Amino acid sequence: LISSAVASCGCTVANWPRGPIAAGESSKIEVEFDSKKKSGEVTKTVTVTSNTIPPKQVLTIRGTVIPKN
């Protein structure tokens, strides 16, 4: 059971499954990044808290923002 998925800044939003995920099953955490006013290399994190061991995992998202000309 995922109790939260908290992004490292306001430009990144995580949406996680609110219901239980059975053992052996999988689901998705969707992360949306607003690249406005950003350029170059970016690194964002999402801290996921759940009923697993360890209870917190940090997901890292890396990318390159290429501004429109």
N, C-alpha and C positions, 0 to 999 in steps of 0.2 A: 504494500500500500504506500503510495507516494503521498506525503503530507504537504510538501511544498517544492517548488522549483523557483529559486530566486536568482535573477540576473544581476550582473555586477554593476549595471548602470541603467539609467532611464531610457536609453536608446535601444535597449534589448528587452524583449518580453518573451517569457516562456509559457507555454500552454501544455499542461500535463494531464494524463488520464486521472480522473477523480475516483474511479471505482477500483476495487481490488484487481490485481493481476495474479492469476493462479501460477503456482510453481510450474516451471517449464514453458510457460506462455510468454509472450512479448507484447510490447506496445510501443508507442512513439511519444517522444517529447518534442513538440514543435517549438522552434525558436525563431523569432522575427527580429531582425536588426534594421534600424532606420539609419541609412547611410548619409542622410542629408547633412551637409556641412562637414563631411569627413572625406579624407582622401588618404591613399597609401595603405600600409599594412595596419590591420586592426586585429586585436585579440580581445575576446570577451569570454566571460565565464558564467556558468549557471550552476549554482549549488543545489543539489537535489537531496532532500531529506526524506527518508523512508524507514520502513520497519526491517531493514536489512542490517547485516553486520559487515562493515561499519555502517552506521546510520546516515552518514553524509558522504556524498561523492561530488566531485567538482568536474563538470564537463567544460572543455575548452573549445572555443570556436575561433578559427583563424581564417583570415581572408585578406584580399587586396581590393580596395575601393578605387575604381578608376573613374575620375570625374568626367561628366559629359562635356564636350567642347562646343 
